[in-house]
Structure formats: structure tokens, C-alpha cells
Amino acid sequence: MSQPQKIVIIGCGAGGGTAAQFARKTDRKAHITVFEIGKYSQYSKCGLPYVISGTIPTFNDLIEFPEEWFQKARIELFLGTIVEHVDTKKQIISAKKGNQHIERSYDRLILATGATPALPPIKGLEQQGKIADGIHVLRTIDDGKRIVAHLRKGKKATVIGAGLIGLELADALYSKGMNVTVVETLPSLLANTLDEDMASLVHEECAKHVRIFSNYRATHVGHTKESISKVFVTHVETGEQQEIDTDILVIATGTKPEASLAKQIGCSIGKTGGIIVNEKSETSIPHVYAVGDCTQYRDFVTGGSVCIGLGSVAVRQGIAAGINAAGGAYTLPKGVLLARTSDFFGIEIAAVGPVTSNMHDCSLVSGKFTGSSLPEYFPGGKPITIKLMVDDTTHRICAAQAVGANAAQRINTFACAILNTMTVDALRTLETAYAPPIAPTLDAVTLVCDVVFLKLARKKG
């Protein structure tokens, strides 16, 4: 009689926790062990800004699978535990929890080590080897608790970085009565999510609530004896300098894959710094898988390599790794669509596929349409603007961006079209549901397709 297989997972975030769940579903007898460096089992990092704002009551509400769930599922979970060494020849994990030394052998290993905040080169950001008082990042529950505790100390907040997390944080701090300033090095907000023309719609609305310094680089931080006092910024092009008074500074300039353990055991690392994985979430080392923010994968549209920074993709990879490690069969698509969405200051935004600047090798035709969520004659309609990018030769849909009412659901339609390599010619004929109090006769999804289709027709003529 064969022995139950042993699966070890390093990391209990969205990817690692999901891998453990699906490994258990696939093999009811496997010995599954999870090592997590933090104090909490699987929780939603994406929900952190909404606890800061008060929309979600407590940080504990973010915990999706508590320790008790893992116990009931017969999954051995070690929290507050550092994995110190992996011997891939003997297939043994060495870890430390306080003074306790732990060893576990494995048949299959899943790396879910996540990512760490990418700190920009700002003078005064660190003091005595650690982030200075009054300066914060937002990656963990403990980070969120520190921000909430610091909010009582002042009324002026500055956020460095105007990506999704940066603007979600700005909204959260604004909702707590703070005077908020956002500093972004690039000329436009949300540079990895929206093209500049679409981002300008967001900028216009955000500027009604917070100060925005776009095209400004934060150079150094001023301190008092107690805490932070100022942020000094310089215009990227003109060199103009500005001082921003602030009581709290939050750095939201992105993350970098935590792949140090993967490097130690010889996993192939890509140009993004992430662990290279295939459609089964396998690494270059036999019997070793990787999932989530520590990995890189192919972009479905361009074929290039991209870091995985979306919880939705991490969960999909976790499903793949958990099932495959446990002896099942699960294959991911040949690339990620990068479907993403958020909402801040009452503006819903969403996008799928690369931004135009990342599609250098594609010959594109794009078009925009602004319409309403309801028929023009029906009261209560809200504006929606959609931008669509289509391959000039094949007419295949490559990317779409939306700002306004029900942006995410409309982008989901385009995500389905991209995954199934649909052409704009086909999608423009889509029949959409209509009733005056719910939706217009022809939805903005098909009308923006008409705009691009006509552009293509004129080029051909």
C-alpha cells in the first residue's frame, strides 16, 4: 500500500491558501503542510484600504480562511514561521518558529512567497535601517493597523504613487477627513491600467477631492523629532520644487516579487524578477510549483512576460498548483488577460489587456465611445466611456478600458472576447439585454465596436 503523498506550501496568501484547499479537494489523504511567515492565515490584501476607510469594520473581517478551517481540513498550518532552507535533493524543508526548529519532507513543493513593497530612492525614507516614523507601506494587516493608529496624529496625508492601490488609499484617507495629496512620477495616473486619455477622466474627478502632483518625483522627506513633517517633490521636466506639509506618508509605488528562496534552490527567474512558471504552475525545478505575486507568466495578447500582481490570477494559479501537485490535471490559459478594476471617489474603472504603450509590436486601431447606462430618455442614467484597441490586420480585440457605470461588467465581456480571440466584426453584432430602467437598446460594448469597425473599414477603403 502506497504512502500518502506529502505536499508542502510556503506562503498562505491568496495563492498558497488556495493551493492548499484544492490539493485537499483533489487528494483527501495527502499530508499537507503550510508555512506562513506572517501572523495570519489566508486573508484579502485587496480589502486593506477599505478597513482603513471604515467600509469594512475590522481587519479580522478580511480573514477568509481562519486557522480553524485548516484544522478541520486536516492541513497543518504554521504561522509566524520562517523557512530557512530547502534541500531539493533530499526534498526536505527546514523552518523556524521562535525557538522551535521544524523539518518536513515533501513530494511536491509549492512556493507562494508573494511580493514585497518596492521603495523608491527618497532621502529620509529610512532611519537606522528601518522605515521612519510616520512613513508607511500597505501590504499586510499589520501595515494597515499602523496606518490606522497614525491617523489620529494629524490631518494631512500624502500618498506616493497613483496606481490602483495608491488611489484606493487616497480615497480611504480622504474619507477619514484627511487633507490628501497624491504624488505621481509619471505624467498620468494609473499608468499601468489606463491610457493617458482615459486616465485624464479619472484625474479630473479625483482632483475635486485631493491635490495631485503628477509628473513630480518625491526627492526627500523632512522630519521633526517626533515624526515626518514634509515631503519635497521636484517636477520631472522643469525641475520646479515644491514642499508638501504632511503628517503621514504612504508609499504605494508597487511591489517586487519575493523570489529569494526560489533563487536559492535554482528556479529560473525571469526578467521581471519573478519565478518563471508554465500553464500548470510548474517551475523549472522538478516537483516544485509557484503561484501568485512571486511569479511571472505570459501576457495573453503580446506574449511577453508580466509579473503576477492580481489576486484573481494568484487564485487561479493556486487552483492549478494545488490540483496538479495532488495528482490531478488543471491547465491555465496560455497567458493572463490582466483584467482589473477598482473604484475611488465614486469613479468605477476597469481594463483588460495591456495598455497601448505596452503593445509596441502591434499595429492597432483604437476608438472611444461615451454613452449612458440607461436610454437617454430614462432618468438616472450614468455616463460610461469605453476605449477599445483592435489589431489592424486580424481585427482581433487586444484590449479595452472603461471609466464609468458598470465598467467592470462591460470589461468582463471584452475579457471573454479576447480569451476566445474574437474579432471586433463579430463582437459588434452581440445581442445585449434591453429594458428602459436597466439598460439601453444598444450597449456601449457594441457601440464602441462599431466605432472601431468603421475606422477599419475607412482604412481598408
N, C-alpha and C positions, 0 to 999 in steps of 0.2 A: 504493500500500500504506500503510495507516494506521500511525502510530507507536504503540508500546506505551504504554499509559496509565501515568501516574505517580501513585502513592499515597504520601502522607507521613503517618506516625503519630507523634504526640507523646506519649510515655509508653510504657514497656514492662512495665507490671504485668500483672495477670490480663486486664484488658480490652484493653489495647493489644497485648500479645503475642498474644492470641487473634485479634484483628483482623488482625494481620499473617499469621498462619497460614492463616486462612480466605480472606483476599484472595489469597494464593498458590495455595491449592487451587482457587479459582474462576478465576483468570487466571494461567496458567503463564508468560506473557510480560511481565507488568506489572513496571515498575520500582518496587520497594517500599523505602522508607527509614523507619527508626525512630530517633527521637531520645529518649534517656533521660537524665535529669538525674543519676541515681544511678550507682553503680559496677557494678551487677549487672543481668544480663538477667532475664527473667521468673522470679520465684520466689514461693513461697507465704508471704504475710504471716501467714496464719492459723496457720502452723506455728511461728511465732516463740516462743510460750510453751513449746512442747514441746522446743525446743532448750535453753532456759533450764533446764527441769526435768531434761534429760538423756535424755528419752524418745527424741528424735531426736539422733543423735550429734553432728553438726556443722551449722553454718549453711549450709555449701555443699550439704548434702543437700537443702535447700529449693529449690535452683535447678532448675526443671523443664525449662527450655529454655536451655542454655548458648550462649555466643557461637558455638560451632562449629555448632550446629543452624541458626542463622540464616545462617551462611555457606553451608552445604550447601543451604539452601532459596533461596539467591540473594536474601537480604534484607539490605540494607545497614543495619548497626546501629552507631549512635554512642552509646557510653556516656560518662558524665561530661560531658554536653553540655547547654548551656542554650539554649533557643530564645528569642531576644531580640525578634524581630519577625515578624509575619505580615502580608504585603500581600495582602489578599483580592481586590484588583482585578487585580494582575499575577499573583496566585497564586504567590507566592514566599515561602519560609521562610528567615529569616536566623538562624543559630545560631553559638555559640561553644564551642569545646572547647579549654581552655587558651588559648594564643595563636593558635590556628587559627580562622579565620573560614570558615564553611560556608554555602553557599546551595544550595537545592534548589527547583525549581519543582514544582508539583503540579496534577493534575487533580481529585483528591479528597483531602481532609484529614480525619484522624480525631484528635480530641482525647481523650487518655486521661491527663489530668494528675493524677488521683487526689484525695487529700484530705490535709489537714494536721491535727495534733493541736489540739484546742480546749482551751486552757489556762484554768482558772478564775482569778478575781481573788484570788489568795492572796499576801499580802505576803511578800517574801523569796524568791519563786519564781525570780526572775531577779536576777542581779548583773552589772553592767557590760554590760547589753544581751544577755545570754545566760542560759540555764538554769543555776542554781547547781550547784556540785559536790555530788554525792550525790542529785540530783534527775533523774529520767529520764522519758521517754515511750517507748512501744514502737510504732514504725511501720515501721522499716526493719531490715535486718540489722545495720547499724552501731549502731542503738539497742540491739539485743539484745546485741551484743558488749560495749557499755559496761556494761550491767546485769550481765552475767556477770563482767566484770572487777571490778565494785564489790562483788560478793557476798563476796569474800574479806576485805572490810574491816570486817565486823560481823555481828551475828546478829539484829538487829531490823529488820524491813521494814514499811513502811506503803504501802498502795495506796489512792489516792483514786479512787473510782468503783467501783460494784458492778454494772456491766453484764457482758456476756459476757467481754470482754477482761479487765476488772478481776478477775473471779473466776477466770478461767483463769490469770492471772498470780499471784494469791494462792495457788492450788494449786501452781503451779510453784515459787514461793519457799518454800512450806511443805515441799515435797518435798526441797528442798535443805537442810533443817534450820533454816530461819529461823523466828523468832517473828513471826508476821504479824498485822497489824491492817488491817482494811478500813474505810474511812470513806465513807459514802454520804449525800448531802444529802437524798434522798427517804426517805420512811418505810419503803419496802420495797426489797429487792434486785431486780435485773433488771426494772426498771420498764417498759422498752420491749419486754420479751419475755414476761413473765408477769403476770397479775393478782395482786393482793396476797395473795389466799387461796392461790394456787398457789405464789407466791414464799415464803410462810411455811414450806412444806415444805422448800425449799432452805435457808432461813435456819437452820432447826432443825439440819440436818445440818452445814452449814458452821461453825456456832458450836461444834461439837465439836472443831474443828481450829484456828480462827483467831478473834481478837477482832473483833467487828463493832460499829461505831458507826453505826447507821442513824439518819436524821433529824438528823445532825450535819453542820455546814459547816466545812471547814478554813479558817481565817482567816489564819494566818501561820505562817512556818517559822523556827525558831531555828537558828543556825549557830555552829559553833566556827571557829577559824582554818583547820582542815583541811577540814571538811565540814559536812553537816547534822547536827543533834543532836536536834531536837524538832519536832513538829507540834502546833499549838494548834488545837483544834476547839471549836465552840460549838453547843449544841443549838438547832435551828431554832425551836422553840416556847418553851422555857423560858429560853433564854439561858445555861444552865449551861455552864461552860467546863471543858475537860479538856486535860491535857498528855499527849502520846504520845511517849515516847522512841523514837527511830528512827535507824538507821544509813544507811538507804536509803529514798527516797521515789519511788514510781512514780505518775505521773498517768495515769489511764485514764478520762477524763471525756468521751470521744467525739472526733469529728473534724468538720471543716468542709470543704466542697468547695473544691478549688483551681481556681477558675474565673477567675482574674485575666486570663489570656491570652484566654479566651473573651469576657470583658467588653471587652477592648481591641479585638477585631475586630467587636464588635457583636452577639454571640449573645444571644438572650433568656435572662435569668436569672430563675429562679422565686423564690418567697417563702422557700424553704428555703436559698437561696444557690447552688443547683445549676443547671447548664445544662439548659434545657428541651429534651427530645428526644421524638420520636414513636416509633411502633412499628417504624420502620425505623432507629432511632438517628440520625435526621437532626436537625440543629439548625435554627434559624431562618435561617441563612446558607446560600445555595445551595452545594452540593458540600462542605459541612462536616458531619461527623458527630461525635458524642461518646459516650463509653462509660464506665461504671464509677462510682467514688465522686465524680467531679466533676459528676455529672448528677442530675437529679430526674426522676421518672416517676410515672404514676398508680398509686394503690392500687387493686387489682382490686375490693375489697369496697366501699370508701367513695367511690372516685372522686377523692379528694383527692390532693395532691402529697406525695411522700415522697422523701427522699434515698436514693440507692443506696449501701448500705454493706455489701453481701453479695457475697462473691467469686463465688458461683453466678450471681447476676444480672449481675455485670460480665462474666463469661464469655459468657453468653447475648447480652448487648448487643454484645460483641466479635465474636461469630459474625455477628450481624445487620449490623454496620457493615462488617466485612471483606468479606462476600459482596456486600452492596449497593454498596459503593464500587468493587468489582471488576466490576460489571455484572451480578451475579446478582440473585436475589429471595429475601428472607428477611424474615418479619414476626413480631415478638414478640407475645405475648398483649396484650390491651387494658389490662393492668395487672399489677403484681407481687403475688405472694401473700405475700411475706416469710416464706417457710419458713426456719426457723432452728433450730439445735441446738447443744448443747455437752455437756461432761461435766467435772465438777470434784468432787473429794473423793468420788469413787465414785457421784455422782448424775448420771444422764443426764436432760437436759431437752430439750424441743423444743416448737415452736409454729408455727402458720401463721395468717395473717390478723392484723388489728390487735388490740391489747389492748382491753379493754372501754372504757377511758377515752377511746380514740380513735374510738369509734363513737357519737358524741353524737347523730347524726341517725337512728340505727337503733333500732327497737323490738325488743329482744332477749329471748329466753328462754334461760336457761342451766341446765346441770345438770352434776353431777360423779359419777364412779364410781371406786371404788377396788377393784381386783381383783388377781389374781395372773397371772404369766406362764405358769403351769402349772396343771393341775387341782389343787384343794385337797388331794386325797389323794396327790398325787405329790410326793416330796421335791425340794427345791431351787428351788421357785418363788420369784420375787421380786415385790415389790409394784409396781403401776403405777396411777397416778392420772391420770385424763383429765378435762378440763373442756371442754365444748362450748357454743358460742354459736350460736343459730339465730334467723333473722328471724321475728318473731312473726306476721307476716301471710302471707309467702310460704312459710315453713318452710324456706327455703334456708339451708344451712350457711354461716356467716360466718367462724368462727374456731374454733381448737381449741388446747389446751395440754396437755402431758403431762409428768409427772415420774415417772421410774422405768424399769423394764426395757423395753428396745427402744422407747424413747419416739420416736426419730426415725422408725423404720419405720411406727409407728402414725400419726404426724403426716403422713407421706407419703401415706397413704390418704386423710386428710382434705384434703390439698392437691389431690389428684386430684378429690375430690368438689366442692371449691369451684370449681376451674377449669371443671368441667363443670356448674356451677350445680345440683348435686344437692340434693334436699330430704332432711331427716332421715327422713322417711317411707320414702324409697327406700333410704337407706344402712343403716337398721336391719335390712333384710332380706338384707344381704350375707352370702353363704356364705363362711366363713373355714375355712382348713385346720385339722384337729384330729388330734392324736395325743398320748397322755399325756406322753411325755417332751419334747414340743416345744411344744405349745400347748393351751389349754383348749378345751372344746367350743364355747363362745361367747366370742369375743374381747371385750376391754374396748372396742374400737372400736364394736361393735354394741350392747353393753350400755349405754354412755353415751348412745347414740342412743335406746334405749328409755326412759331416764330423762327425757330432754328431750321425747320424743314424748308420754309420759304427762302431763307438765306442760302441754303444749299442749292435749291432749285435755281436761284438767280446766278449763283456762281457757275453752275453747270451750263446755263444758257448763255 
